[in-house]
Amino acid sequence: MIDYDGRRFRPVGHGPDAPTATYRQSGDLLWAEFSGGHARRGSLTGLCAPDGSLRFAYTMVLDGGEVISGQCVSTPELLDDGRILLHEKWERFGDHAAAGTSQIEEVR
């Protein structure tokens, strides 16, 4: 199992102002808080599988006051420099319903 505790991640290609999440982990329990970019504040809570994949729910409040919630499954890829790249499949609920894919990379 990958230990995500204390690792920081942000979206690939969005620069240093993008939302940055700090992950915490205890056993298979995973949680994080994030802010930056258009996200005033966000959090996620979920589980880490033995293969390092993640399954979690998330919420966030954007600059315009929108409240977003959804779920995500992330698959890790170990990069040559030792960092982790997470391939995400996400789904948003409610008024902002959408689905898609994204990538977030570990920031050192």
C-alpha positions as CSV (number, residue, x, y, z in Angstrom):
1,M,0.0,0.0,0.0
2,I,1.2,3.5,-0.8
3,D,1.5,5.8,2.3
4,Y,-0.2,9.1,1.3
5,D,0.2,10.7,4.7
6,G,1.7,14.2,4.3
7,R,1.9,14.1,0.5
8,R,0.7,17.2,-1.4
9,F,-1.0,17.1,-4.8
10,R,-2.3,19.6,-7.4
11,P,-3.8,19.4,-10.9
12,V,-1.3,18.7,-13.7
13,G,-0.5,21.8,-15.8
14,H,-2.3,24.4,-13.7
15,G,0.8,26.0,-12.0
16,P,1.5,27.0,-8.4
17,D,-1.8,28.9,-7.9
18,A,-3.9,25.7,-8.6
19,P,-5.7,24.0,-5.7
20,T,-3.2,22.1,-3.6
21,A,-4.4,19.2,-1.3
22,T,-2.5,17.8,1.7
23,Y,-3.4,14.1,2.1
24,R,-3.6,12.3,5.5
25,Q,-3.8,8.6,6.0
26,S,-4.4,6.2,8.9
27,G,-4.5,2.6,7.8
28,D,-6.9,2.5,4.9
29,L,-8.6,5.7,5.9
30,L,-7.7,8.7,3.7
31,W,-8.7,12.4,4.0
32,A,-7.4,15.8,2.7
33,E,-8.1,19.5,2.7
34,F,-7.4,21.8,-0.2
35,S,-7.7,25.4,-1.4
36,G,-6.3,27.6,-4.2
37,G,-7.3,28.5,-7.7
38,H,-11.1,28.9,-7.8
39,A,-11.6,26.7,-4.7
40,R,-12.0,28.7,-1.5
41,R,-12.0,25.4,0.5
42,G,-12.5,21.7,-0.1
43,S,-12.1,18.4,1.6
44,L,-12.2,14.7,0.7
45,T,-12.7,11.5,2.7
46,G,-12.3,8.0,1.6
47,L,-10.4,4.7,1.5
48,C,-7.0,3.6,0.1
49,A,-6.9,0.0,-1.3
50,P,-3.9,-2.3,-1.0
51,D,-2.9,-1.4,-4.6
52,G,-2.8,2.3,-3.7
53,S,-5.9,3.2,-5.5
54,L,-8.2,5.7,-3.8
55,R,-12.0,5.9,-3.6
56,F,-13.5,9.0,-1.9
57,A,-16.2,11.6,-1.7
58,Y,-15.4,15.3,-1.9
59,T,-16.9,18.7,-1.3
60,M,-15.8,22.2,-2.2
61,V,-16.9,25.9,-2.2
62,L,-15.8,27.9,-5.2
63,D,-15.0,31.6,-5.5
64,G,-18.5,32.3,-6.8
65,G,-20.2,30.6,-3.9
66,E,-21.1,27.4,-5.6
67,V,-21.1,24.3,-3.4
68,I,-19.9,21.3,-5.2
69,S,-20.0,17.6,-4.1
70,G,-19.0,14.4,-5.8
71,Q,-17.1,11.2,-5.8
72,C,-13.8,10.1,-7.3
73,V,-11.7,7.0,-8.0
74,S,-7.9,7.6,-8.4
75,T,-5.3,5.2,-9.7
76,P,-1.7,5.9,-8.8
77,E,1.3,5.9,-11.2
78,L,4.8,6.0,-9.8
79,L,6.9,8.5,-11.7
80,D,10.6,8.1,-12.5
81,D,11.5,10.8,-9.9
82,G,9.6,8.9,-7.1
83,R,6.6,11.2,-7.1
84,I,3.0,9.9,-7.6
85,L,0.7,10.8,-10.4
86,L,-3.0,10.1,-9.7
87,H,-5.3,9.4,-12.7
88,E,-8.8,10.4,-11.5
89,K,-12.3,9.5,-12.7
90,W,-14.7,11.9,-11.0
91,E,-18.4,12.6,-10.9
92,R,-20.2,15.7,-9.6
93,F,-23.7,15.7,-8.3
94,G,-26.6,18.2,-8.1
95,D,-26.8,21.5,-10.0
96,H,-23.3,21.1,-11.2
97,A,-23.6,17.5,-12.3
98,A,-20.7,16.4,-14.6
99,A,-18.3,13.5,-15.0
100,G,-14.7,13.4,-16.3
101,T,-11.1,12.5,-15.9
102,S,-8.1,14.5,-14.6
103,Q,-4.6,14.0,-13.3
104,I,-3.1,15.4,-10.2
105,E,0.6,15.2,-9.4
106,E,2.6,15.1,-6.1
107,V,4.2,18.4,-5.3
108,R,7.4,18.4,-3.3
